[in-house]
Amino acid sequence: MNEKSLKVGSNEMELVDFRIFKQEEDGVYEGIYGINVSKVREIIRIPVLTDLPGTPDFIEGIFDLRDIVIPVVNLAKWMGIPQPEDAEKNSRVIITEFNNVLIGFIVHEAKRIRRINWSNIEPAEFLSGSDGIDGSKITGVTKIEDDNVLLILDLESVVQDLGLYAPDVNNIPKELETFSGMALILDDSSTARKIVKEALLKMGFSVIEAIDGQDGLEKLHDLAESYSGDVSQKLKLIISDVEMPRMDGFHFAANVKKDGRFNNIPIIFNSSISDHFSESRGLQAGGEAYLVKFDASAFYNKVADVVRAHIK
């Protein structure tokens, strides 16, 4: 998993390509899925699991990995996919870390690492309700060889389903409710945008939303036209996700920092990826800070520090 070879601003990502098999009346269908390498710690055989009574049926149990207790989710069950009888023959567990949570996912086969440009990944909203696919569980789609389609899973929604990700943005210190001006949010997740928007509104900012880096650049150009290029006097802050279809957060930031109209507007990355390498890449791309979704206290304090430093 040679993620360190990716250049800042390259708009590329590396995916672990894995398969989920679906039993249909006329045979077995092979679903092709992916997860960002930055979220993967390791891939192992299915260990001996301890059952957890009273949990959803897609949780197969827990196990101890080097003194860390890790819950294991059966992705086929989570997605409501009927499995073939021999599905576990080559099954593996992908151990992931994101949102500062360790969790394992059972897949039927782990195939390879793919390097893909974000510009070749399309948002997945159109999938919802088609062919039995729940679009809310998919963040992006991309074509691969032989006209096959790879789906990028929104594994963060598993964490939400498990109740491990329930941010509380209400407890804001009074002294942090004194800001003004605009803030731009970039995130392909409507849930994440809602959380960040609510937090920024409580701090006193007005909020503009963008669904990815390309949309974010378009919003910036619109603002430049509206304010005759003097955007930095109005736009006080940019909060950007990292993983986004069409243009990722690092590539977006690299473009912003090359444009004299925008390059002094501070950028804070707000991502589910919790590895130190991604944090380093964020700072190299021009970010003022890198936050892991979503610690409300850390968010409020870092936003306040960055905006105050920028005003000075």
QUILINSUL-V901449 format. One record per residue. N is the residue number from 1. RES is the residue in one letter. NEAR is the number of other ideal C-beta (glycine too) atoms within 12 Angstrom. Layout:
BEGIN
n | res | near
N | RES | NEAR
N | RES | NEAR
END
This chain:
BEGIN
n | res | near
1 | M | 26
2 | N | 12
3 | E | 26
4 | K | 17
5 | S | 16
6 | L | 32
7 | K | 17
8 | V | 30
9 | G | 26
10 | S | 23
11 | N | 32
12 | E | 29
13 | M | 44
14 | E | 29
15 | L | 39
16 | V | 38
17 | D | 34
18 | F | 38
19 | R | 33
20 | I | 42
21 | F | 30
22 | K | 27
23 | Q | 20
24 | E | 16
25 | E | 8
26 | D | 7
27 | G | 10
28 | V | 22
29 | Y | 23
30 | E | 25
31 | G | 37
32 | I | 35
33 | Y | 44
34 | G | 41
35 | I | 44
36 | N | 45
37 | V | 37
38 | S | 37
39 | K | 42
40 | V | 35
41 | R | 27
42 | E | 22
43 | I | 28
44 | I | 24
45 | R | 20
46 | I | 26
47 | P | 23
48 | V | 15
49 | L | 24
50 | T | 17
51 | D | 15
52 | L | 20
53 | P | 10
54 | G | 7
55 | T | 22
56 | P | 19
57 | D | 17
58 | F | 27
59 | I | 32
60 | E | 31
61 | G | 26
62 | I | 25
63 | F | 28
64 | D | 17
65 | L | 23
66 | R | 13
67 | D | 8
68 | I | 16
69 | V | 19
70 | I | 32
71 | P | 36
72 | V | 39
73 | V | 38
74 | N | 33
75 | L | 43
76 | A | 33
77 | K | 25
78 | W | 34
79 | M | 34
80 | G | 18
81 | I | 33
82 | P | 19
83 | Q | 29
84 | P | 24
85 | E | 10
86 | D | 13
87 | A | 28
88 | E | 20
89 | K | 15
90 | N | 20
91 | S | 31
92 | R | 29
93 | V | 36
94 | I | 45
95 | I | 34
96 | T | 41
97 | E | 31
98 | F | 38
99 | N | 33
100 | N | 23
101 | V | 31
102 | L | 31
103 | I | 43
104 | G | 39
105 | F | 44
106 | I | 43
107 | V | 45
108 | H | 36
109 | E | 29
110 | A | 34
111 | K | 26
112 | R | 21
113 | I | 24
114 | R | 30
115 | R | 26
116 | I | 32
117 | N | 22
118 | W | 37
119 | S | 22
120 | N | 24
121 | I | 36
122 | E | 29
123 | P | 30
124 | A | 32
125 | E | 23
126 | F | 15
127 | L | 24
128 | S | 17
129 | G | 13
130 | S | 15
131 | D | 17
132 | G | 17
133 | I | 26
134 | D | 22
135 | G | 26
136 | S | 23
137 | K | 32
138 | I | 38
139 | T | 43
140 | G | 41
141 | V | 31
142 | T | 32
143 | K | 18
144 | I | 23
145 | E | 13
146 | D | 9
147 | D | 9
148 | N | 20
149 | V | 26
150 | L | 36
151 | L | 39
152 | I | 39
153 | L | 43
154 | D | 42
155 | L | 43
156 | E | 41
157 | S | 29
158 | V | 37
159 | V | 32
160 | Q | 27
161 | D | 27
162 | L | 25
163 | G | 13
164 | L | 25
165 | Y | 28
166 | A | 16
167 | P | 30
168 | D | 17
169 | V | 27
170 | N | 15
171 | N | 16
172 | I | 25
173 | P | 15
174 | K | 11
175 | E | 13
176 | L | 26
177 | E | 20
178 | T | 18
179 | F | 29
180 | S | 19
181 | G | 28
182 | M | 32
183 | A | 41
184 | L | 45
185 | I | 43
186 | L | 48
187 | D | 42
188 | D | 41
189 | S | 40
190 | S | 23
191 | T | 25
192 | A | 38
193 | R | 33
194 | K | 19
195 | I | 33
196 | V | 42
197 | K | 29
198 | E | 25
199 | A | 42
200 | L | 39
201 | L | 25
202 | K | 28
203 | M | 36
204 | G | 25
205 | F | 32
206 | S | 21
207 | V | 31
208 | I | 32
209 | E | 30
210 | A | 36
211 | I | 33
212 | D | 38
213 | G | 40
214 | Q | 28
215 | D | 28
216 | G | 39
217 | L | 32
218 | E | 22
219 | K | 31
220 | L | 37
221 | H | 22
222 | D | 19
223 | L | 33
224 | A | 24
225 | E | 14
226 | S | 17
227 | Y | 19
228 | S | 11
229 | G | 18
230 | D | 17
231 | V | 31
232 | S | 27
233 | Q | 21
234 | K | 26
235 | L | 37
236 | K | 36
237 | L | 46
238 | I | 52
239 | I | 49
240 | S | 52
241 | D | 51
242 | V | 48
243 | E | 49
244 | M | 44
245 | P | 38
246 | R | 31
247 | M | 40
248 | D | 46
249 | G | 48
250 | F | 43
251 | H | 38
252 | F | 47
253 | A | 44
254 | A | 29
255 | N | 31
256 | V | 40
257 | K | 27
258 | K | 16
259 | D | 22
260 | G | 14
261 | R | 25
262 | F | 34
263 | N | 19
264 | N | 23
265 | I | 37
266 | P | 35
267 | I | 45
268 | I | 46
269 | F | 45
270 | N | 48
271 | S | 42
272 | S | 44
273 | I | 39
274 | S | 32
275 | D | 28
276 | H | 16
277 | F | 27
278 | S | 38
279 | E | 25
280 | S | 20
281 | R | 34
282 | G | 37
283 | L | 21
284 | Q | 22
285 | A | 37
286 | G | 32
287 | G | 37
288 | E | 31
289 | A | 32
290 | Y | 37
291 | L | 40
292 | V | 33
293 | K | 40
294 | F | 39
295 | D | 23
296 | A | 28
297 | S | 20
298 | A | 22
299 | F | 38
300 | Y | 36
301 | N | 22
302 | K | 31
303 | V | 40
304 | A | 32
305 | D | 22
306 | V | 31
307 | V | 34
308 | R | 20
309 | A | 17
310 | H | 25
311 | I | 18
312 | K | 8
END
